[in-house]
Amino acid sequence: MYNVIVVEDNLYMQKHLTDIFSFDGRFNVVGSFRDSHDAEQAVKESKVDLVLMDVQTLHNHSGLASGERIKKMKKDVKIVVVTSLIDPEVLLKAKRGAADSLWYKDHGDADIMDVIIRTLNGENVFPDSSPNVELNEMFSSDISPRQMEILRLFVKGMTYDEIAAELGISKNGVRWNLDRIVEKGGFENKHELLAAVIENKLIVTTLK
């Protein structure tokens, strides 16, 4: 029997995920937490085979950062990240060592239990890319990697001058790229663009 910890700040989703394990005779849920920091402590104190880890947990604590610390503390513990955040950085960080596998809550085609079993059997199960979502009159895939970098810093509240200095480009280049995204997406202005980006969880800057 596998010992499992569930980390999910939404209590409804936490119960749903816990029930998936409880109804399957192969698993024993040894803890359910809203904060990933609590899960880290539980892993220290218990024999755990798998942590099902949300990305944005209570107090905006990052499940990815906790996953990295857990892997360093106990390398045999498997981490499956579950998230509704489509930010490409989330998938990239998960692949770089924060998790063994990743499953999208709202966009994943694969059954969560299939991902879990494959991960416990030694596989790494990651989608090739983050989900492609509609942003007004365009899709998120229509935003180039460079434009994503600019947009991410803009969402953080940086000025054109600060973004230009950070990325080594001109202030006009920053303005031009943001204007092109607004135009391509059919947005009225940059504030409408920002609202769409945040609402669709395309860029997340609040994780601690």
N, CA, C and O of each residue as an XYZ file, in Angstrom:
832
protein
N       0.845     -1.203      0.000
C       0.000      0.000      0.000
C       0.877      1.249      0.000
O       1.877      1.322      0.714
N       0.490      2.217     -0.803
C       1.251      3.458     -0.913
C       0.724      4.502      0.084
O      -0.485      4.704      0.201
N       1.632      5.152      0.788
C       1.274      6.246      1.676
C       1.306      7.561      0.897
O       2.293      7.878      0.233
N       0.218      8.315      0.990
C       0.035      9.489      0.155
C      -0.299     10.721      0.994
O      -1.003     10.634      2.000
N       0.225     11.875      0.557
C      -0.158     13.177      1.114
C      -0.793     13.999     -0.001
O      -0.295     14.026     -1.127
N      -1.892     14.664      0.321
C      -2.585     15.536     -0.629
C      -2.413     16.980     -0.181
O      -2.685     17.312      0.973
N      -1.961     17.844     -1.094
C      -1.811     19.267     -0.812
C      -2.681     20.044     -1.788
O      -2.436     20.035     -2.994
N      -3.700     20.715     -1.260
C      -4.651     21.466     -2.099
C      -5.344     22.503     -1.208
O      -5.960     22.149     -0.203
N      -5.240     23.782     -1.581
C      -5.800     24.820     -0.713
C      -7.321     24.930     -0.837
O      -7.981     25.402      0.089
N      -7.882     24.501     -1.970
C      -9.330     24.506     -2.130
C      -9.898     23.256     -1.451
O      -9.598     22.130     -1.849
N     -10.725     23.473     -0.418
C     -11.187     22.346      0.383
C     -12.062     21.370     -0.413
O     -12.019     20.162     -0.179
N     -12.857     21.897     -1.352
C     -13.679     21.010     -2.183
C     -12.790     20.114     -3.030
O     -13.011     18.905     -3.100
N     -11.779     20.705     -3.679
C     -10.870     19.927     -4.519
C     -10.029     18.984     -3.663
O      -9.731     17.862     -4.072
N      -9.650     19.447     -2.478
C      -8.877     18.585     -1.576
C      -9.658     17.323     -1.237
O      -9.111     16.221     -1.279
N     -10.949     17.481     -0.899
C     -11.778     16.313     -0.578
C     -11.929     15.403     -1.786
O     -11.879     14.180     -1.657
N     -12.113     16.001     -2.963
C     -12.259     15.206     -4.186
C     -11.011     14.351     -4.432
O     -11.116     13.160     -4.726
N      -9.839     14.966     -4.311
C      -8.596     14.235     -4.546
C      -8.372     13.174     -3.471
O      -7.919     12.067     -3.762
N      -8.691     13.522     -2.231
C      -8.541     12.558     -1.134
C      -9.459     11.364     -1.340
O      -9.069     10.221     -1.098
N     -10.680     11.633     -1.787
C     -11.640     10.543     -2.019
C     -11.156      9.601     -3.127
O     -11.391      8.394     -3.060
N     -10.490     10.140     -4.130
C      -9.963      9.295     -5.206
C      -9.045      8.223     -4.624
O      -9.114      7.056     -5.009
N      -8.185      8.636     -3.689
C      -7.283      7.673     -3.051
C      -8.023      6.764     -2.070
O      -7.759      5.563     -2.013
N      -8.944      7.336     -1.303
C      -9.643      6.560     -0.269
C     -10.469      5.429     -0.874
O     -10.625      4.373     -0.261
N     -10.997      5.651     -2.079
C     -11.820      4.638     -2.736
C     -10.985      3.597     -3.483
O     -11.525      2.641     -4.041
N      -9.664      3.791     -3.488
C      -8.761      2.866     -4.164
C      -7.946      2.137     -3.095
O      -7.226      2.769     -2.321
N      -8.058      0.831     -3.055
C      -7.436      0.043     -1.998
C      -5.916      0.033     -1.998
O      -5.304     -0.517     -1.083
N      -5.298      0.631     -3.007
C      -3.833      0.625     -3.080
C      -3.200      1.766     -2.298
O      -1.976      1.828     -2.181
N      -4.027      2.685     -1.752
C      -3.472      3.900     -1.158
C      -3.960      4.126      0.267
O      -5.068      3.746      0.645
N      -3.084      4.763      1.042
C      -3.399      5.178      2.405
C      -3.069      6.661      2.526
O      -1.901      7.040      2.442
N      -4.087      7.512      2.723
C      -3.875      8.948      2.846
C      -3.409      9.257      4.266
O      -4.177      9.123      5.218
N      -2.154      9.668      4.405
C      -1.586      9.936      5.726
C      -1.694     11.404      6.109
O      -1.376     11.778      7.238
N      -2.149     12.254      5.158
C      -2.322     13.661      5.492
C      -2.893     14.449      4.325
O      -2.596     14.179      3.161
N      -3.737     15.448      4.672
C      -4.268     16.377      3.682
C      -4.030     17.790      4.200
O      -4.405     18.117      5.326
N      -3.407     18.621      3.375
C      -3.008     19.950      3.831
C      -3.375     21.010      2.806
O      -3.460     20.725      1.611
N      -3.591     22.230      3.275
C      -3.841     23.368      2.397
C      -2.545     24.116      2.094
O      -2.447     24.815      1.085
N      -1.550     23.968      2.971
C      -0.285     24.686      2.850
C       0.836     23.692      2.556
O       1.001     22.706      3.274
N       1.595     23.952      1.511
C       2.677     23.031      1.136
C       3.756     22.937      2.213
O       4.440     21.918      2.309
N       3.920     23.989      3.028
C       4.916     23.938      4.101
C       4.538     22.874      5.138
O       5.411     22.213      5.700
N       3.236     22.712      5.387
C       2.793     21.667      6.311
C       3.112     20.283      5.751
O       3.445     19.362      6.497
N       3.007     20.149      4.450
C       3.320     18.863      3.823
C       4.799     18.526      3.972
O       5.159     17.371      4.200
N       5.648     19.534      3.843
C       7.087     19.301      4.015
C       7.369     18.719      5.400
O       8.139     17.769      5.535
N       6.744     19.291      6.418
C       6.945     18.802      7.776
C       6.434     17.379      7.929
O       7.059     16.561      8.604
N       5.300     17.081      7.305
C       4.722     15.737      7.394
C       5.628     14.705      6.730
O       5.758     13.584      7.221
N       6.252     15.080      5.620
C       7.168     14.166      4.935
C       8.367     13.854      5.828
O       8.867     12.729      5.830
N       8.821     14.840      6.576
C       9.940     14.625      7.498
C       9.586     13.596      8.557
O      10.429     12.800      8.972
N       8.338     13.617      8.988
C       7.937     12.832     10.158
C       7.292     11.495      9.799
O       7.104     10.658     10.682
N       6.951     11.271      8.536
C       6.207     10.068      8.161
C       6.865      9.358      6.979
O       7.680      9.931      6.257
N       6.489      8.106      6.809
C       6.894      7.377      5.612
C       5.888      7.717      4.509
O       4.711      7.370      4.601
N       6.358      8.387      3.489
C       5.488      8.846      2.410
C       6.038      8.372      1.071
O       7.236      8.491      0.815
N       5.186      7.844      0.230
C       5.590      7.391     -1.101
C       5.288      8.439     -2.173
O       6.022      8.561     -3.154
N       4.205      9.195     -1.979
C       3.740     10.125     -3.006
C       3.139     11.371     -2.376
O       2.403     11.292     -1.392
N       3.462     12.528     -2.956
C       2.795     13.775     -2.593
C       2.082     14.303     -3.829
O       2.707     14.555     -4.859
N       0.767     14.470     -3.716
C      -0.020     15.104     -4.776
C      -0.059     16.591     -4.434
O      -0.722     16.992     -3.479
N       0.645     17.402     -5.208
C       0.984     18.768     -4.802
C       0.342     19.824     -5.696
O       0.585     19.860     -6.903
N      -0.482     20.686     -5.091
C      -0.980     21.860     -5.789
C       0.175     22.845     -5.961
O       1.152     22.781     -5.216
N       0.079     23.743     -6.923
C       1.149     24.725     -7.154
C       0.972     25.948     -6.278
O       1.915     26.385     -5.617
N      -0.243     26.510     -6.268
C      -0.505     27.713     -5.479
C      -1.268     27.294     -4.233
O      -2.477     27.072     -4.290
N      -0.564     27.183     -3.099
C      -1.181     26.693     -1.877
C      -1.472     27.858     -0.939
O      -1.293     29.021     -1.302
N      -1.919     27.538      0.263
C      -2.314     28.565      1.225
C      -1.177     29.561      1.451
O      -0.001     29.197      1.454
N      -1.558     30.827      1.639
C      -0.607     31.933      1.828
C       0.275     32.144      0.598
O       1.350     32.736      0.699
N      -0.176     31.661     -0.566
C       0.583     31.747     -1.819
C       1.918     31.018     -1.750
O       2.829     31.322     -2.520
N       2.044     30.072     -0.845
C       3.262     29.269     -0.798
C       3.325     28.373     -2.035
O       2.326     27.772     -2.429
N       4.481     28.295     -2.624
C       4.659     27.576     -3.878
C       4.837     26.081     -3.647
O       5.752     25.647     -2.948
N       3.945     25.308     -4.249
C       4.103     23.863     -4.199
C       5.315     23.385     -4.973
O       5.863     22.322     -4.680
N       5.742     24.170     -5.970
C       6.940     23.820     -6.729
C       8.186     23.938     -5.855
O       9.056     23.067     -5.878
N       8.263     25.025     -5.085
C       9.414     25.202     -4.185
C       9.425     24.116     -3.119
O      10.481     23.586     -2.775
N       8.248     23.786     -2.599
C       8.172     22.714     -1.603
C       8.546     21.376     -2.219
O       9.208     20.555     -1.583
N       8.119     21.158     -3.457
C       8.473     19.918     -4.140
C       9.971     19.750     -4.278
O      10.498     18.656     -4.073
N      10.664     20.829     -4.624
C      12.122     20.777     -4.736
C      12.762     20.429     -3.401
O      13.690     19.623     -3.342
N      12.264     21.039     -2.326
C      12.842     20.773     -1.007
C      12.569     19.336     -0.560
O      13.430     18.695      0.044
N      11.373     18.836     -0.858
C      11.049     17.460     -0.501
C      11.935     16.480     -1.261
O      12.408     15.499     -0.687
N      12.165     16.740     -2.555
C      13.004     15.847     -3.359
C      14.441     15.810     -2.831
O      15.099     14.770     -2.871
N      14.920     16.956     -2.336
C      16.275     16.998     -1.769
C      16.319     16.280     -0.426
O      17.322     15.656     -0.080
N      15.236     16.372      0.320
C      15.177     15.773      1.652
C      15.010     14.260      1.571
O      15.683     13.513      2.281
N      14.107     13.815      0.699
C      13.837     12.385      0.531
C      13.635     12.110     -0.959
O      12.531     12.243     -1.486
N      14.704     11.730     -1.613
C      14.697     11.613     -3.069
C      13.760     10.529     -3.588
O      13.384     10.555     -4.759
N      13.374      9.575     -2.737
C      12.501      8.490     -3.203
C      11.025      8.871     -3.191
O      10.199      8.146     -3.746
N      10.680      9.990     -2.572
C       9.284     10.427     -2.552
C       8.910     10.979     -3.926
O       9.599     11.849     -4.458
N       7.829     10.479     -4.493
C       7.362     10.943     -5.790
C       6.466     12.173     -5.612
O       5.636     12.226     -4.704
N       6.650     13.159     -6.494
C       5.845     14.375     -6.468
C       5.053     14.469     -7.773
O       5.635     14.531     -8.856
N       3.730     14.479     -7.665
C       2.870     14.733     -8.817
C       2.215     16.092     -8.598
O       1.424     16.264     -7.671
N       2.541     17.043     -9.444
C       1.966     18.379     -9.348
C       0.620     18.394    -10.055
O       0.491     17.904    -11.177
N      -0.388     18.965     -9.386
C      -1.698     19.173     -9.999
C      -1.972     20.672     -9.985
O      -1.814     21.321     -8.951
N      -2.374     21.218    -11.107
C      -2.540     22.666    -11.176
C      -3.547     23.077    -12.235
O      -3.777     22.362    -13.211
N      -4.141     24.240    -12.025
C      -4.979     24.862    -13.047
C      -4.259     26.050    -13.666
O      -4.808     26.725    -14.537
N      -3.021     26.312    -13.219
C      -2.233     27.425    -13.738
C      -1.595     27.016    -15.061
O      -0.861     26.029    -15.117
N      -1.870     27.765    -16.121
C      -1.333     27.406    -17.431
C      -0.052     28.171    -17.751
O       0.468     28.081    -18.863
N       0.450     28.914    -16.789
C       1.698     29.646    -16.960
C       2.802     28.679    -17.412
O       3.088     27.716    -16.701
N       3.426     28.909    -18.568
C       4.480     28.005    -19.050
C       5.622     27.821    -18.059
O       6.285     26.784    -18.063
N       5.859     28.824    -17.206
C       6.919     28.723    -16.203
C       6.636     27.607    -15.202
O       7.564     26.983    -14.688
N       5.374     27.357    -14.926
C       5.008     26.287    -13.988
C       5.447     24.937    -14.538
O       6.076     24.150    -13.831
N       5.122     24.674    -15.781
C       5.517     23.411    -16.412
C       7.037     23.300    -16.482
O       7.592     22.235    -16.212
N       7.711     24.383    -16.839
C       9.162     24.368    -16.961
C       9.828     24.055    -15.628
O      10.741     23.231    -15.571
N       9.381     24.704    -14.552
C       9.971     24.479    -13.230
C       9.691     23.069    -12.732
O      10.534     22.457    -12.077
N       8.508     22.557    -13.043
C       8.185     21.188    -12.644
C       9.131     20.199    -13.316
O       9.634     19.276    -12.675
N       9.370     20.397    -14.610
C      10.260     19.512    -15.359
C      11.706     19.609    -14.883
O      12.467     18.648    -14.992
N      12.082     20.775    -14.354
C      13.475     20.997    -13.950
C      13.802     20.425    -12.569
O      14.913     20.610    -12.074
N      12.855     19.738    -11.949
C      13.190     19.073    -10.699
C      12.219     19.266     -9.560
O      12.404     18.683     -8.492
N      11.172     20.082     -9.761
C      10.213     20.304     -8.687
C       9.201     19.169     -8.580
O       8.495     19.053     -7.579
N       9.132     18.335     -9.615
C       8.132     17.261     -9.622
C       8.592     16.119    -10.510
O       9.493     16.265    -11.336
N       7.941     14.970    -10.316
C       8.178     13.812    -11.185
C       7.194     13.801    -12.346
O       7.493     13.274    -13.418
N       6.013     14.388    -12.126
C       4.974     14.443    -13.157
C       4.092     15.656    -12.900
O       4.131     16.255    -11.825
N       3.287     16.012    -13.915
C       2.362     17.145    -13.773
C       1.063     16.814    -14.479
O       1.059     16.216    -15.555
N      -0.051     17.215    -13.852
C      -1.388     17.007    -14.406
C      -2.171     18.294    -14.283
O      -2.222     18.896    -13.210
N      -2.793     18.727    -15.394
C      -3.607     19.942    -15.377
C      -5.033     19.613    -14.946
O      -5.688     18.765    -15.552
N      -5.512     20.284    -13.899
C      -6.842     20.023    -13.360
C      -7.935     20.259    -14.406
O      -8.825     19.430    -14.593
N      -7.849     21.390    -15.071
C      -8.933     21.798    -15.963
C      -8.684     21.467    -17.433
O      -9.584     21.593    -18.263
N      -7.469     21.045    -17.749
C      -7.124     20.876    -19.164
C      -6.547     19.505    -19.496
O      -6.342     19.181    -20.666
N      -6.286     18.700    -18.471
C      -5.623     17.436    -18.725
C      -6.537     16.405    -19.346
O      -7.677     16.240    -18.910
N      -6.051     15.712    -20.357
C      -6.808     14.636    -20.979
C      -6.588     13.307    -20.253
O      -7.475     12.456    -20.185
N      -5.380     13.160    -19.715
C      -5.049     11.905    -19.033
C      -5.747     11.844    -17.676
O      -5.869     12.856    -16.984
N      -6.201     10.657    -17.306
C      -6.810     10.452    -16.002
C      -5.752     10.610    -14.916
O      -4.631     10.123    -15.061
N      -6.111     11.292    -13.827
C      -5.144     11.573    -12.766
C      -4.573     10.281    -12.177
O      -3.384     10.220    -11.861
N      -5.397      9.266    -12.028
C      -4.897      8.021    -11.448
C      -3.904      7.332    -12.380
O      -2.958      6.698    -11.912
N      -4.102      7.446    -13.666
C      -3.144      6.897    -14.624
C      -1.785      7.576    -14.472
O      -0.745      6.919    -14.491
N      -1.809      8.898    -14.319
C      -0.567      9.646    -14.124
C       0.116      9.227    -12.827
O       1.336      9.063    -12.787
N      -0.667      9.054    -11.774
C      -0.113      8.673    -10.465
C       0.547      7.302    -10.521
O       1.676      7.139    -10.057
N      -0.139      6.322    -11.082
C       0.404      4.961    -11.133
C       1.660      4.913    -12.002
O       2.645      4.271    -11.638
N       1.626      5.579    -13.132
C       2.806      5.605    -13.994
C       3.985      6.261    -13.290
O       5.129      5.833    -13.448
N       3.702      7.302    -12.513
C       4.772      7.982    -11.769
C       5.344      7.072    -10.700
O       6.562      7.009    -10.536
N       4.493      6.367     -9.971
C       4.964      5.441     -8.943
C       5.772      4.301     -9.556
O       6.620      3.704     -8.892
N       5.503      4.004    -10.821
C       6.248      2.947    -11.518
C       7.533      3.461    -12.167
O       8.217      2.726    -12.879
N       7.850      4.723    -11.914
C       9.124      5.244    -12.376
C       9.085      6.147    -13.589
O      10.128      6.637    -14.021
N       7.905      6.382    -14.153
C       7.804      7.273    -15.312
C       7.748      8.731    -14.887
O       7.366      9.052    -13.762
N       8.132      9.603    -15.801
C       7.899     11.039    -15.661
C       6.843     11.418    -16.696
O       7.060     11.278    -17.900
N       5.705     11.896    -16.216
C       4.569     12.169    -17.096
C       4.332     13.678    -17.153
O       3.779     14.274    -16.229
N       4.765     14.279    -18.261
C       4.590     15.712    -18.458
C       3.982     15.967    -19.835
O       4.331     15.288    -20.801
N       3.072     16.943    -19.935
C       2.608     17.344    -21.268
C       3.736     18.025    -22.023
O       4.663     18.554    -21.411
N       3.664     18.015    -23.337
C       4.704     18.650    -24.144
C       4.717     20.164    -23.960
O       5.768     20.798    -24.054
N       3.555     20.734    -23.700
C       3.457     22.187    -23.534
C       2.282     22.504    -22.623
O       1.433     21.650    -22.370
N       2.240     23.733    -22.134
C       1.112     24.165    -21.315
C      -0.125     24.317    -22.199
O       0.009     24.471    -23.412
N      -1.328     24.278    -21.618
C      -2.555     24.381    -22.425
C      -2.622     25.682    -23.211
O      -2.145     26.726    -22.766
N      -3.216     25.593    -24.373
C      -3.402     26.757    -25.244
C      -4.807     27.302    -25.008
O      -5.795     26.629    -25.302
N      -4.896     28.522    -24.476
C      -6.205     29.068    -24.133
C      -6.528     30.294    -24.978
O      -5.636     30.978    -25.481
N      -7.813     30.552    -25.119
C      -8.285     31.688    -25.907
C      -8.219     32.964    -25.082
O      -8.689     33.011    -23.945
N      -7.634     33.989    -25.666
C      -7.547     35.302    -25.041
C      -8.205     36.303    -25.986
O      -7.555     36.876    -26.860
N      -9.490     36.498    -25.796
C     -10.268     37.385    -26.651
C     -10.218     36.905    -28.104
O     -10.873     35.916    -28.432
N      -9.463     37.570    -28.983
C      -9.431     37.197    -30.398
C      -8.159     36.442    -30.791
O      -7.871     36.300    -31.980
N      -7.410     35.964    -29.824
C      -6.202     35.190    -30.125
C      -6.080     34.057    -29.119
O      -6.883     33.941    -28.193
N      -5.064     33.224    -29.313
C      -4.756     32.156    -28.372
C      -3.423     32.458    -27.694
O      -2.606     33.216    -28.217
N      -3.216     31.865    -26.541
C      -1.982     32.113    -25.805
C      -0.757     31.704    -26.604
O       0.318     32.276    -26.422
N      -0.903     30.720    -27.489
C       0.231     30.279    -28.314
C       0.652     31.328    -29.335
O       1.733     31.233    -29.917
N      -0.205     32.336    -29.555
C       0.136     33.407    -30.492
C       1.112     34.415    -29.884
O       1.637     35.277    -30.591
N       1.351     34.310    -28.600
C       2.298     35.197    -27.926
C       3.675     34.553    -27.982
O       3.848     33.427    -27.514
N       4.650     35.246    -28.544
C       5.996     34.689    -28.707
C       6.691     34.594    -27.346
O       6.289     35.272    -26.401
N       7.734     33.757    -27.237
C       8.483     33.661    -25.980
C       9.014     35.007    -25.499
O       8.965     35.293    -24.302
N       9.519     35.837    -26.410
C      10.016     37.161    -26.025
C       8.885     38.041    -25.513
O       9.049     38.765    -24.530
N       7.744     37.978    -26.175
C       6.598     38.754    -25.719
C       6.099     38.269    -24.364
O       5.619     39.063    -23.555
N       6.213     36.958    -24.115
C       5.831     36.430    -22.804
C       6.743     36.984    -21.717
O       6.284     37.322    -20.625
N       8.035     37.077    -22.019
C       8.980     37.649    -21.052
C       8.600     39.088    -20.725
O       8.574     39.482    -19.559
N       8.309     39.863    -21.756
C       7.926     41.264    -21.564
C       6.624     41.361    -20.793
O       6.500     42.165    -19.869
N       5.659     40.546    -21.172
C       4.352     40.574    -20.530
C       4.448     40.171    -19.062
O       3.765     40.746    -18.215
N       5.294     39.185    -18.758
C       5.462     38.734    -17.372
C       5.974     39.876    -16.493
O       5.477     40.080    -15.385
N       6.957     40.610    -16.982
C       7.512     41.721    -16.212
C       6.507     42.864    -16.101
O       6.453     43.554    -15.083
N       5.711     43.060    -17.153
C       4.679     44.093    -17.131
C       3.606     43.751    -16.098
O       3.115     44.631    -15.391
N       3.246     42.472    -16.014
C       2.272     42.022    -15.018
C       2.813     42.260    -13.612
O       2.050     42.562    -12.694
N       4.120     42.125    -13.442
C       4.738     42.362    -12.137
C       4.731     43.834    -11.745
O       5.024     44.171    -10.598
N       4.396     44.719    -12.694
C       4.324     46.141    -12.391
C       5.546     46.937    -12.777
O       5.680     48.096    -12.384
N       6.443     46.336    -13.543
C       7.648     47.047    -13.951
C       7.333     48.056    -15.059
O       6.443     47.825    -15.877
N       8.061     49.165    -15.080
C       7.881     50.185    -16.114
C       8.554     49.745    -17.411
O       9.319     48.782    -17.431
N       8.256     50.466    -18.493
C       8.905     50.166    -19.766
C      10.426     50.250    -19.636
O      11.146     49.396    -20.151
N      10.905     51.277    -18.948
C      12.352     51.442    -18.769
C      12.951     50.272    -18.002
O      14.020     49.776    -18.357
N      12.265     49.831    -16.951
C      12.766     48.724    -16.137
C      12.758     47.414    -16.926
O      13.688     46.614    -16.817
N      11.716     47.199    -17.714
C      11.649     45.987    -18.539
C      12.763     45.995    -19.583
O      13.416     44.978    -19.816
N      12.972     47.153    -20.207
C      14.021     47.276    -21.224
C      15.383     46.954    -20.634
O      16.178     46.236    -21.241
N      15.650     47.488    -19.447
C      16.945     47.242    -18.796
C      17.097     45.776    -18.402
O      18.180     45.204    -18.526
N      16.007     45.167    -17.925
C      16.043     43.767    -17.483
C      16.313     42.823    -18.650
O      17.040     41.840    -18.502
N      15.731     43.121    -19.809
C      15.823     42.203    -20.955
C      16.863     42.631    -21.995
O      17.105     41.916    -22.967
N      17.469     43.789    -21.789
C      18.494     44.249    -22.723
C      17.937     44.654    -24.066
O      18.567     44.425    -25.099
N      16.749     45.262    -24.063
C      16.144     45.747    -25.298
C      15.786     47.218    -25.120
O      15.948     47.772    -24.032
N      15.307     47.843    -26.174
C      14.961     49.257    -26.093
C      13.578     49.456    -25.481
O      12.738     48.557    -25.506
N      13.357     50.643    -24.935
C      12.037     50.987    -24.402
C      10.988     50.927    -25.505
O       9.865     50.476    -25.276
N      11.353     51.379    -26.700
C      10.426     51.315    -27.827
C      10.090     49.873    -28.188
O       8.970     49.567    -28.597
N      11.083     48.986    -28.031
C      10.842     47.570    -28.302
C       9.829     46.978    -27.337
O       8.991     46.165    -27.725
N       9.910     47.389    -26.075
C       8.935     46.940    -25.069
C       7.543     47.412    -25.457
O       6.596     46.627    -25.482
N       7.425     48.702    -25.761
C       6.131     49.279    -26.126
C       5.566     48.606    -27.382
O       4.380     48.280    -27.437
N       6.421     48.403    -28.386
C       5.975     47.813    -29.654
C       5.411     46.419    -29.433
O       4.349     46.093    -29.963
N       6.105     45.591    -28.658
C       5.644     44.226    -28.428
C       4.330     44.185    -27.659
O       3.448     43.394    -27.995
N       4.182     45.016    -26.642
C       2.932     45.043    -25.890
C       1.782     45.541    -26.766
O       0.662     45.037    -26.683
N       2.074     46.537    -27.607
C       1.044     47.044    -28.525
C       0.605     45.975    -29.511
O      -0.573     45.891    -29.860
N       1.568     45.141    -29.970
C       1.221     44.089    -30.924
C       0.307     43.041    -30.274
O      -0.617     42.542    -30.917
N       0.560     42.709    -29.015
C      -0.298     41.734    -28.328
C      -1.706     42.296    -28.181
O      -2.691     41.599    -28.426
N      -1.793     43.564    -27.780
C      -3.100     44.214    -27.635
C      -3.853     44.207    -28.964
O      -5.047     43.911    -29.012
N      -3.141     44.538    -30.037
C      -3.754     44.588    -31.363
C      -4.189     43.207    -31.828
O      -5.306     43.032    -32.316
N      -3.305     42.226    -31.676
C      -3.602     40.871    -32.141
C      -4.789     40.269    -31.389
O      -5.603     39.545    -31.963
N      -4.870     40.583    -30.097
C      -5.949     40.023    -29.287
C      -7.243     40.796    -29.350
O      -8.251     40.371    -28.786
N      -7.229     41.935    -30.034
C      -8.439     42.736    -30.138
C      -8.844     43.388    -28.835
O     -10.026     43.642    -28.603
N      -7.856     43.665    -27.971
C      -8.143     44.315    -26.700
C      -8.247     45.825    -26.876
O      -7.634     46.392    -27.781
N      -9.017     46.474    -26.018
C      -9.162     47.920    -26.078
C      -7.880     48.621    -25.636
O      -7.512     49.666    -26.173
N      -7.198     48.022    -24.638
C      -5.990     48.626    -24.088
C      -5.206     47.571    -23.309
O      -5.616     46.414    -23.219
N      -4.078     47.991    -22.751
C      -3.207     47.053    -22.026
C      -3.850     46.578    -20.728
O      -3.585     45.462    -20.280
N      -4.679     47.400    -20.127
C      -5.348     46.990    -18.887
C      -6.315     45.834    -19.148
O      -6.442     44.927    -18.325
N      -6.987     45.868    -20.284
C      -7.881     44.770    -20.659
C      -7.081     43.507    -20.941
O      -7.515     42.406    -20.601
N      -5.922     43.660    -21.559
C      -5.028     42.525    -21.791
C      -4.583     41.909    -20.472
O      -4.632     40.690    -20.309
N      -4.146     42.747    -19.524
C      -3.691     42.249    -18.229
C      -4.793     41.480    -17.515
O      -4.545     40.431    -16.921
N      -6.009     42.007    -17.577
C      -7.132     41.337    -16.920
C      -7.345     39.940    -17.505
O      -7.604     38.992    -16.764
N      -7.235     39.810    -18.826
C      -7.427     38.519    -19.488
C      -6.310     37.542    -19.123
O      -6.558     36.358    -18.895
N      -5.095     38.047    -19.070
C      -3.939     37.204    -18.733
C      -4.064     36.653    -17.320
O      -3.812     35.472    -17.080
N      -4.456     37.519    -16.384
C      -4.577     37.100    -14.989
C      -5.772     36.175    -14.799
O      -5.674     35.173    -14.091
N      -6.899     36.501    -15.426
C      -8.104     35.689    -15.285
C      -7.882     34.275    -15.810
O      -8.395     33.312    -15.239
N      -7.124     34.148    -16.889
C      -6.875     32.834    -17.493
C      -5.657     32.129    -16.901
O      -5.279     31.048    -17.353
N      -5.042     32.746    -15.883
C      -3.900     32.154    -15.173
C      -2.730     31.866    -16.107
O      -2.002     30.887    -15.940
N      -2.571     32.744    -17.090
C      -1.486     32.570    -18.052
C      -0.149     32.974    -17.447
O       0.886     32.396    -17.779
N      -0.167     33.957    -16.565
C       1.040     34.412    -15.887
C       0.749     34.537    -14.409
O      -0.218     35.189    -14.013
N       1.587     33.912    -13.586
C       1.410     33.946    -12.137
C       2.674     34.527    -11.517
O       3.775     34.029    -11.750
N       2.510     35.580    -10.729
C       3.678     36.241    -10.133
C       3.573     36.305     -8.611
O       4.389     36.962     -7.965
N       2.577     35.630     -8.028
C       2.310     35.777     -6.590
C       2.867     34.641     -5.742
O       2.742     34.679     -4.517
N       3.472     33.637     -6.354
C       3.963     32.500     -5.587
C       5.158     32.887     -4.719
O       6.059     33.601     -5.159
N       5.147     32.400     -3.474
C       6.238     32.685     -2.540
C       7.092     31.438     -2.367
O       8.070     31.458     -1.620
